[in-house]
């Protein structure tokens, strides 16, 4: 392009910009990179006038989500990130950290060293990885920026998500929520081929589950000649995706319930002892893997695909990725089903916790010099224009368009090798998890099974009174009292000692309750009760 032509183009663009100021906007959500306060016009591509003359570099910190592709991705030269940069008009520099507990630990280090990017993934605006971050001004307030540069964000994310304490505090927005693919995503996976081989129906009651576990124990189900390397229920470190056999007894490690006018965490309720006793029996009988407290994510995945698991809990959308049948090693005829949680003494068990459908939260550190551009980028992310990329990947590589219709095959090598589709649908997708959106689901294999799993999840939500409860201040100085089975918590420590026989249940439980209260639990109860009363206007 000649200098003269450049000057003409610049003049034309300047004129267009001037006209846009005085002409009324009549537009849809295209969400171009540089944006304007008026809603941007819809188009097949971002408007050239909205893109920065020189692409702004945005540093983005997130997790590889245990994606095989994500773990190996060379982010500096990745084709999907290049395509996202091209479509959005920004020079996107993703950094992918280890997933899960390790990510939280790495975040703690990042906050301590103030080594923060322009946009970063956190669990919530207030969390143990960054206690007091909002009050200390570490995160930027985003409401005014969203009002000015994020029309798509405001339109596409429901109000309930903005009201969440994961996102807002004292009426101000400090985070951008991501939406879970499903509000009740968990399912129970069972080896249907093992049931068939044992001539057993799908279990429904706890007794039927125990009968299945005993049969798995007594038979060499994976056919490798070792009858002792299969377990009825395969458990992961910190009971991640493994907190079954609690709600069947009326409690959940993460739940709070109102009793006598006070919010009480289930971890200190007497009913919890019944669940712990049941888990002790599972351990003693060999129905669960003895390394349950050290069985890290990668080993847990490998154990399942090597035929060590008769039953496990995970998310329904992983049926076609983590648990696709080709992943199972030397196990011809493997078949999986998703089943209902067992019926126990207190009724049908639950797989999911009540939520507002949020997954995690994006925050913009105050140290970033590109807050405006980060919002404009997310505005593009939530545009109609971005739908195809986050559902189908790169045109010509992951999908084609024939007679105006998308042709996308999740089993094609470009999508299936190393689960590449997980990368653009989940790992680098700032909306959240795109694997179960209608655009993707209509092409998914095992569609009937997925729909059954989704339905089971919807019908397996545990009623609790702490839905979307704010992070309590008592946790900031005593993270060990946080209810649940997180690493380093008092509950997990007591639970592990009882299960493995190092301590007796009754004295260990009583000692735990006393210690929990002493370390800040009483204050947590007061704070949680005040929150509940405020939410319910009591």
N, C-alpha and C positions, 0 to 999 in steps of 0.2 A: 504494500500500500504506500503511495507517494505521500510526501509531506503535505502537498496541497490537498490531497484527498483526506488526509488526517484532520487538517484544519476544518474542512467542510463538515466532516463527520462530527467533530467536537462542537462546531457551531450548531449543527442540527440537534445534537443531544442537549445542548444548553437550552435551545428554544423549546424542545419537548419538556424539559424539566420546568421551565418557567410556566408553560401552559398548564402543566399538571397542578401547579400551585393554585391557579384560579379556576380551573375547570372542575366540576363535581366528579368525584370518583364513582364509577359504576363498575364494580369489579367483583371477582370471586377470589379464591385463596391460592395464589400461585407462590407467594412467599419468597420473593427474590432476595438475594443476598444482602443488598444494601438497603432495601426497603424504604418506605415513607410512612408518615403517620396515617395516611389514607390507606384503606384496604387495597392491596396490590391487585392488578388485573390478572385474570386467568389466561394462560397461554400454554402452548405445548412445551415451551422452554422458558426459563426465567428471562424476564425482560433485560435486554442488554443495558438499559439505563440504570437498572437496579443493582447490577454487579459492580464491585469495586474495580477501579481502573487497574490496580495491582491487587491481586487476591490477598486478602488479609490472612495471616497465619493464625489459626486457632489451635491451641494446645488442649487436648481432650484426654481425660484420665478415666478409664473404666476397667472392667475385668474381662478376661477372655471367656468367662462363663463355662469353663471346662470344654469348650469347643475344640475338637481335634484340629480343625483348620485354624482356629484362633490361636491355639498354643504355638503353632508353627509359622504363623503369618509374619512376613517381613513387612512391617507396617510402612516403612519408608518407601516401599516400591510395590505395595499391594494393589492389584487392579481394581478391587472394589472400593478402596479408599480413594483411588485416583478418580473413579467414576463419580463417587459422592462429591469430591472436590469440584469436578467439572460441572455437575448438575447444580450444586449449591452456589458456586462462585467463590468458595473459600478454600484456602490451602489448609486442609485438615491434617493435623498431626496427632494421630491417636497413639496413646500408650496403654497397652493391655497388661494388667497385673494379674497375678494368680487369683483364682476365684475363692469365695467362701471366707472362712475364718482367716486365712492368710491375707486376703485383701484388707480386712479390717485391721489386721496388725500392721500392714504396710501403710494404711491411711494414718494410723496413729503416728508413725514415724514421719510421714509427710507433713502433718500438721505441726508436729514438734519442731521441724526444721524450716517451716514456712516455705517448703518446696511445693508450691501449688500451681496448677495450670489455669487456663481461662475458663474451663468448664469441667466439672468433675462429678462423678457418681458417688453418692453417699446413701446410706440406708434411710436417713431422715436428717432434717436440719439440726436436730438435737440428738446426739448419740454418744456412746461411751468413747468412740474414736476421736471425738472433738467436743468434749464437754464445754458448755458455755460459749460456743462459737458465735451464736447469734448475738448474745449480750455483749460480747467482746468486739463485735463489728468485723468478724473474720469473713462473714458472708454479706454480699451486697443485697440490699432490699431491691426487689425486682418488680414490684407492682407498677410504678410509673413507666419503666422500660417496656413492660409487657403491654400496657395500655397504648404506648406509642408505636412499638415495633412488632408486636406479637398478636395481630388479629386472629390468625389461624389457631394459635395456641389457646387463646381465650374461647374460641368457638368450638374447638374439637375436644377439649378436656372438660369433663363435667364439673359442675360447681362443687359437688360433694368432695371431689379430689382436692380442690383448692382449700376447702375448709379443714382438711386433715392437719393435725399437729406435725405431721411429717413434712409439711410444706409451709405452713403459716404459723405466726406467733403474734399475739396481741393485735390481730387484725391486719398484719402486714405480711406480704408474701416474700419468702426468702429462698424458695425452691421451685423448680418446675417438675411436677409429678410425671412419672412414667406409668403406663397402665399395664397391668398384668394381662397376659393373653386370655386368661380365664380367672374369674373371681374366686373360683373353687377348683384349683388345678390339680389337686392330688388324687392319685388313684392307687389301688392295690393291684400289683401285677402278680400273676400266678402261673406256674408252669402247667399249662393245660395238657401238654403231652404226658407229664408225670401223673396227673389225675387220671388220664385215660389209661395209662399203663397199669395204674393201681386199681382201675375200675371203681373210682370214687367220684361222686358228684361234686360240684363246686360247693365248698363249705359255707355255711351260713351262721351257725352258732359257734361260740367259743369251743364247745366240746368237739364239734366237727372239725374245727381248725386244729385242735390238739390231736385228733385222730390222724389227720393228714400229716402233721409234723412227725408223729411217731412212725408212720409208714415211710416217710422220707428217711428217717433215721435208720430204719431196719433194712432198707434196700439200697443197692448201688444204683441210684437213679440215673446218674450221668454215665454209667457204664465204663468207668475208667479202672475198675478193679479194686477201688478203695471205698468201702462202704461207710467210712467215717469222715468224708470230706464234703458231705452235703448237710444243709441245715434247713429246717422248716421255714424259719424267718431269718433273713439275712440283714444284719444291723450295721449301721454306719457310725463312725466316730461322732460323739456328742449327740447321739440319737437323731442326727440330721436325716430327715425323711424316714425316720424309724420310730416315731413316737406313737406307735400303735399300742393297744391294750392298756390305755389309760382312760379314755372317755367311756369305754365299756363299763368302767367302775364309777363313772360320774365326775371324773376330774381330768384336767389337762395341765401339764407342767407350765404352760404359758398363760393359763386363764385366771381371771379373778371373778368372784361372784359376791353379790351383796348378801350379807348375813347379819341379821339383827341391826340393820341400819349402817353397817360398815362394809367397805370393800375388803375382801379377804382373798389373798392369792391361794389357789388350789394347792400349791406346794406345801402349805402348812396345815391344810385341812386333814382331819383324821382319816377321811376316805382315801387319801393318797396312799396310806399304808396297805390298803387292799391291792392296789395296783402294783406297788413295789413287791409285795409278797408273790403276786402272780409272775412278775418278771423274774424273781428269784427262782421260782419253779422252772421257768423256761430255760434259765441258765443251767440249773442243776441237772435237768434231763437232757441237755445237749440239743435242745430245739433251736437255740440261737448260737451264733458263732462266738467262741470264747474270747476272740480278740475284738469284741464289739466296741471297747473303749479306745482302741488304737487303730481301728480299721479305716484308714484315710480314704478320701474320695476315689482316688485312682485305683486303690486296691479293692475297694468295694465294687466299683464298676467291673474290674477284671474278674473278681470272684463270681459275680453274677453271670458274666458271659462265658466263664469256664465251667458253669454248671454246678455251682456250690449253693445256689439259692432256690428254694421251692416257692418262696413268697418274698416280695419286697415292695416298698412304697416309693413312688416317685411321681413325676408330673405326667399327666395323660399325654401331653404333646410329644413326649420322648418315645412313644411307641414306634415312631418311624425314624428315630435317630439313634439315641443311646441303645435302644432295645430292638432295633431292626434285626431280623432273624439272621442276617449274614454275619452279625457280630458274635454269635455264639459259636465257640470253637469246638470242632469235632463232635457236634451234637446233631446228627441228622434227624429230621422229623420234629425239631423243636417247634412248639406252638405256645403262644401266650394268650391269656385272657385277662381282663380287668374285672375284679369281683367286688361285691359289697363288703364293707367292714363287718366284723363279727357282731352278733348279738350277745351281750354279756349280762351280768347281774343287774345293771342299771339301764338296760335297753340297748338299742343299736349303737355301735361305735361310730366315731366320726373320723374323717380324714382331713377336714379343712377347718380353718379358724375363720370367724366372721371378719370380713375386711370391707373396705370401700373400693376394692379393686385396684389399689396402688401396688406397684412393684418396688421401685426405688425412686430416688430424687436426684435431680441435677441441681447443683449450686454453682454460683459464680463467685469465686473468692474476691474480696475487696482489693487484693493485690493485682488483679487482672486489669490490663489497660484496654480490653476489648469487650467490655460488658455489653455494649450496644450491639456489636457484631455477633456476639454469642446468642443474643435474643433473636436477631435477624436470621441467623443460621437455624435456630430451632423453629422459627416461623416457617422457613422453607421445609424443614423436616415434617411439619404437620400440614403441609399443603397437599392438595389433590395431586399435584404434579409429582410429588415424591412417592405416591402410592406404589407405582409399578416397581421402582427400585427396591423398596423394602419388602415387597411381596415376591418378586421374580428375579431380581438381580440385574444383570447387564444384558440388554437386548443384543441378540446375535451370539451371545455366549451362553447365557442361562435360559433364555427364552426367545421365541420368535413371535412375530405378529403376522397372521395370515387373514386377509380379507377383514381387517380391523379387529380380529379376535386374537387374544393371547394364547400361545401354545407353550405350556410349561410342564416339563416332566421332572418331578422330584427325584426320579430314579436315574435320570441321565447322568453320565459321569461328571459333567460340569457342576451339577448340584449335589450328587451323592458322594463323590470322592472326598473323604475326610469330613463328610457332612458340611460341605461348603455352603449349602443354603442356610445353615444355622448362622453363618458369619454375617450375611447381609440381612437376614430376617431378625436376628437376635443380638449378636455381639456388638455390632457397630450401629444398631438401630436405636437412636435416642428416644423413640416413642415407647420402647419397652420390648415386649416379646411379640413378634409378628408372625409366629408360626401357626397361630390358630385364627387369624383374621379370615373373613369369608373369602377374600381373593385367593388366599393360599389354600384354604381348607377344601375348596371345591376340586382341587387337583390332587389332593392327598390320597395315597393308598390307605387301605384299611379304614376307609371313611366310616363304615358302620360301627367298627370297634371303637373308633375315636368318639363318635357320638354317644355310644353307650358309656364310655369312660367319663365324658363330660356330664352326662345325666347322673351317674353315680356320685360324682363330685358335688353337684348341686344339692343332692339329697343327703349329703354327709357333712353338714356344717355343724360344728359344736356350738351350742348357745352359751355365750359368755358375756359378761357385763363390761369388759374392758376393750370393746371394739374401738380402735383408733385412739386409745388413751395416750395422752402425751407422755413423753419420757419424764419420769419423776426425778426431782432434784436429788432425792436420796440416793439415786443410782450414781450420781456424779462422783461422789467420794467413796462409795461402796458398790462398785459394779458387781461384786460377788453375790449381792442379794437379788440381782435381777431374776425374776421367775423364768423358768425354762431350763434347758439342758445345755446352755452355753459353756464353753471351756472356762474353768476357773470359778464357776458358780458353786455356792455352798450346797445347793440341791444336788448337782451332778456328783459332787465329791461324796456326799452321804449315800446317794443312790448306788454309786460304783462300789463303795465299801460293803454295803449290804448285799448287793447282788453277788459279788465275788466271795462272800462269806467271811470278810475280814471283821465285820461287826454285826451284832444282832439287830434286828429291825427295830424293836420298840425303844431300847435305850438310844440307839443311833438317831432315830427320828425325833425323839424328845429333845435330845441334845442339839440337833440341827435347828429345830423350831426356836429354841431358846437363843441360840447364837444368831439366827437370822433376825430376830426381833432386836437383840442387843446391838447389832451392827447397823441399824438404821431401818429395820423392818417396821417398827412401830411408827416411825415418821412416814414411811412409805404408805402405810395403811391410812394415816390421816390425810396425806396428800391425795391419794387415790380416791378416798371417800369425798373429799372436797371437790375434786374434778367431776366425779360422778354426779354429785348433787347439783353442781353448776350446769352440767350437760342436761340434766333432767329437771332443772329449775325447782329443786327442793329446798 
